[in-house]
Amino acid sequence: MAKISIWQKIINFFTGKKQSAQAPAQVKDGIWYRKEADGNYLLGIDKSVYDLMGKITFADFPNQLDTIEVDDDLLDIEGDKSVETLKSPISGRIVARNKEIGKDIETLNKPDPQVNWIVKVQPAA
């Protein structure tokens, strides 16, 4: 279980945020990734991408591969300000894709990681 600093506990107390038992997310090249309780990693779009691109207007998985390597294309996105291809920060086998993002692009524009995640990856051994 991830430890939460005393300062974060104080901030959470005064802001009313609940303490998370999840490991903190790491960020690489605009993708946050966090190890889940089942050992798999959940990947999503970091807020820095929204700052750079504005509102996301289109997203598509560039391939349907079952395995990915570090720096493989993960998601093609278009925003108000630019077009980008986000790269994978980890290697492994894709165990789930968030297919809702293709049906409702607003899903990606919500700040909730439980809604705007991209893929779940079982890390390479």
RALIN-V276815 format. One record per helix or strand of 3 or more residues. SS is the DSSP state (@ for helix, = for strand). FROM is the first residue (numbers start at 1). LEN is the number of residues. If there is no record, write none. Layout:
ss:SS from:FROM len:LEN
ss:SS from:FROM len:LEN
This chain:
ss:@ from:6 len:10
ss:= from:26 len:3
ss:= from:31 len:5
ss:= from:41 len:5
ss:@ from:47 len:7
ss:= from:56 len:5
ss:= from:73 len:7
ss:= from:83 len:5
ss:= from:92 len:6
ss:@ from:100 len:4
ss:@ from:105 len:5
ss:= from:117 len:7
